[in-house]
Amino acid sequence: MPQLGSAEAPLRVAIIGSGPSGFYAAEALFRQPDTVVMVDMFDRLPTPHGLVRGGVAPDHPKIKSVSKVYDKTAANPNFRFYGNVELGKDISNAELHAHYHAIIYAVGAQTDRRLGIPGEDLPGSYPATEFVGWYNAHPDFRDLKFDLTQKSAVVIGNGNVAMDVTRILASSYEELRKTDIADYALEALRTCNVVDITMLGRRGPAQAAYTNPELKEFGELEEADVIVRPEDAALDPLSQAAFDKEHDATAEKNMKTMEEYVHRPVGNKKKRIHMWFLWSPVEILGTDHVEAIKLVKNELVVGADGSLKARATDQFETIPVGLVFRSIGYMGVPLADVPFDQRGGVIPNDHGRVMDPATSQQVPGEYVVGWIKRGPSGIIGTNKPDSVETVNMLIEDTAKLPAVNPADATPESVEQLIKSRKPDYVSYSDWLLLDQLEQSNGQAQERPRIKFSTIPEMIDALAKIKNA
Ligand SMILES: Cc1cc2nc3c(=O)[nH]c(=O)nc-3n(C[C@H](O)[C@H](O)[C@H](O)COP(=O)(O)OP(=O)(O)OC[C@H]3O[C@@H](n4cnc5c(N)ncnc54)[C@H](O)[C@@H]3O)c2cc1C
């Protein structure tokens, strides 16, 4: 028997999910000096790149250009992409085990964390996950409607996603039309009535999770003023002490920018972004639509781990508002027949090796990367070392990977299976055709691209190109 990982018996790996973590895992596999690896990557969407396409804000094109790196990985002759093929629906975990020596789950975090407060599901209260998916033309969200007739919105959360949501609401039509925002979202936002957007941070400005470039962008918007009250930019003694001790460069820059906003004269732009800190929502009020939000003032206390936590006081405030966007974090969802940690929203793992919580044993041949491995934190680049770590474990395990019937461990047998299940699967070269078409459709309107937003549209467009 030839050795697994040799040219005669390549190591066959299925990667489920084509976001950054999936692509960095593929890249790390192809970099193995002594192992021949064949990678098949699956995605439930016809389009690859996960949140680089469906999450990163449309006005951040430079960040999206990371997809060129993924194109290079995809050009490896040992790489195949099966887009429009969903694990758990079109193909099962058992079938993957029958065809591959190892499976890497790279499915990201597909839903949102809940606030768990009354009124959370009132019409007019939306998770950021949905709004972000909607403006980025993600097929799951393209048919959603957001009530943009309201004048006042609250964005709950203090991370970069909350910044994105706030910025998109506060941007002018001219700013948005230069981007690849979904065309229907561009139209809806053109007539958006929202003028006041209040961002709520549970803790203080020194603990905010956003980064400085995002904070600075607020101050550069054509049609929006940023309003920071002096008390919101002030450093309390605990934050000051943490500051002096830790010298967190991002927090220091953020505090300087906040100071600038406090002193900046408020202009008379059409919209206003208000940044409030040390407030948490306790109830969203309204009868058949959001009408107001009740907040509690927090104070900072030192937690058991030494970090500064928010603790509710007995001071409440209710502000009238017609729209609420909840941006308190993404959350993983379970995959059929794969262990899942409900509390953490992740696949339980030890440095990327999937672990069965019932037995505390490793699940043979199963690995995990990215947000579904460590939770929804970190930027695109964070996923690279994370995927390398998992791939190192997989390579270390090569000799003990579950055996696969050699007749099934071939590229052809998978191709046959997928064709029988999902004849309209999308390959990487198909995607590159769609990518080109989106870009050329955009050129006519001087936009970077016009995104397809439904799967039938994508499949039809591909059929037309191929039959032309
Ligand atoms: C709104 C938002 C904005 C962001 N902006 C930035 C930014 O500006 N800069 C930055 O560096 N980082 C940004 N990030 C973070 C970055 O996007 C993540 O770190 C990264 O995308 C996580 O990668 P991932 O591969 O784990 O998950 P994802 O990117 O979510 O990829 C998961 C993939 O798995 C697929 N999938 C899910 N379930 C299945 C299934 N059952 N079968 C097959 N396929 C499946 C999905 O369709 C998706 O393509 C942002 C994140 C969000 C949410």
The ligand as a MOL file (V3000), in Angstrom:
LIG
                    3D

  0  0  0     0  0            999 V3000
M  V30 BEGIN CTAB
M  V30 COUNTS 53 58 0 0 0
M  V30 BEGIN ATOM
M  V30 1 C -20.0330 42.3500 9.1000 0
M  V30 2 C -18.5870 41.9320 9.1730 0
M  V30 3 C -17.6150 42.7700 8.6830 0
M  V30 4 C -16.2790 42.3980 8.7700 0
M  V30 5 N -15.3440 43.2540 8.2880 0
M  V30 6 C -14.0540 42.9200 8.3600 0
M  V30 7 C -13.0700 43.8110 7.8600 0
M  V30 8 O -13.3930 44.9160 7.3810 0
M  V30 9 N -11.7670 43.4190 7.9250 0
M  V30 10 C -11.3910 42.2160 8.4470 0
M  V30 11 O -10.1970 41.9000 8.4570 0
M  V30 12 N -12.3110 41.3500 8.9400 0
M  V30 13 C -13.6280 41.6740 8.9060 0
M  V30 14 N -14.5560 40.8170 9.3980 0
M  V30 15 C -14.1180 39.5220 9.9840 0
M  V30 16 C -13.9060 38.4360 8.9150 0
M  V30 17 O -14.9320 38.5190 7.9710 0
M  V30 18 C -13.8660 37.0430 9.5870 0
M  V30 19 O -12.7080 36.9970 10.4160 0
M  V30 20 C -13.7840 35.8860 8.6070 0
M  V30 21 O -14.6850 36.0200 7.5350 0
M  V30 22 C -14.0810 34.5460 9.3090 0
M  V30 23 O -13.8200 33.5420 8.3870 0
M  V30 24 P -14.4860 32.1000 8.4020 0
M  V30 25 O -13.8810 31.3810 7.2610 0
M  V30 26 O -14.3720 31.5030 9.7400 0
M  V30 27 O -16.0520 32.3240 8.1720 0
M  V30 28 P -16.8850 32.9250 6.9520 0
M  V30 29 O -16.1770 34.0330 6.2860 0
M  V30 30 O -18.2300 33.2070 7.5120 0
M  V30 31 O -17.0240 31.7150 5.9070 0
M  V30 32 C -17.8530 30.6030 6.1600 0
M  V30 33 C -18.3200 29.9880 4.8500 0
M  V30 34 O -18.9460 28.7270 5.1320 0
M  V30 35 C -20.0760 28.5560 4.2930 0
M  V30 36 N -20.9790 27.5860 4.9130 0
M  V30 37 C -21.6720 27.7130 6.0630 0
M  V30 38 N -22.3760 26.5950 6.3250 0
M  V30 39 C -22.1170 25.7290 5.3170 0
M  V30 40 C -22.5530 24.3950 5.0190 0
M  V30 41 N -23.3930 23.7310 5.8260 0
M  V30 42 N -22.1160 23.8030 3.8770 0
M  V30 43 C -21.2620 24.4650 3.0500 0
M  V30 44 N -20.8340 25.7250 3.2900 0
M  V30 45 C -21.2330 26.3480 4.4170 0
M  V30 46 C -20.6530 29.9760 4.2070 0
M  V30 47 O -21.5050 30.1280 3.0760 0
M  V30 48 C -19.3750 30.8190 4.1290 0
M  V30 49 O -18.9840 31.0130 2.7880 0
M  V30 50 C -15.9100 41.1560 9.3380 0
M  V30 51 C -16.9090 40.3060 9.8270 0
M  V30 52 C -18.2310 40.6940 9.7530 0
M  V30 53 C -19.2890 39.7850 10.3000 0
M  V30 END ATOM
M  V30 BEGIN BOND
M  V30 1 1 1 2
M  V30 2 1 2 3
M  V30 3 2 2 52
M  V30 4 2 3 4
M  V30 5 1 4 5
M  V30 6 1 4 50
M  V30 7 2 5 6
M  V30 8 1 6 7
M  V30 9 1 6 13
M  V30 10 2 7 8
M  V30 11 1 7 9
M  V30 12 1 9 10
M  V30 13 2 10 11
M  V30 14 1 10 12
M  V30 15 2 12 13
M  V30 16 1 13 14
M  V30 17 1 14 15
M  V30 18 1 14 50
M  V30 19 1 15 16
M  V30 20 1 16 17
M  V30 21 1 16 18
M  V30 22 1 18 19
M  V30 23 1 18 20
M  V30 24 1 20 21
M  V30 25 1 20 22
M  V30 26 1 22 23
M  V30 27 1 23 24
M  V30 28 2 24 25
M  V30 29 1 24 26
M  V30 30 1 24 27
M  V30 31 1 27 28
M  V30 32 2 28 29
M  V30 33 1 28 30
M  V30 34 1 28 31
M  V30 35 1 31 32
M  V30 36 1 32 33
M  V30 37 1 33 34
M  V30 38 1 33 48
M  V30 39 1 34 35
M  V30 40 1 35 36
M  V30 41 1 35 46
M  V30 42 1 36 37
M  V30 43 1 36 45
M  V30 44 2 37 38
M  V30 45 1 38 39
M  V30 46 1 39 40
M  V30 47 2 39 45
M  V30 48 1 40 41
M  V30 49 2 40 42
M  V30 50 1 42 43
M  V30 51 2 43 44
M  V30 52 1 44 45
M  V30 53 1 46 47
M  V30 54 1 46 48
M  V30 55 1 48 49
M  V30 56 2 50 51
M  V30 57 1 51 52
M  V30 58 1 52 53
M  V30 END BOND
M  V30 END CTAB
M  END
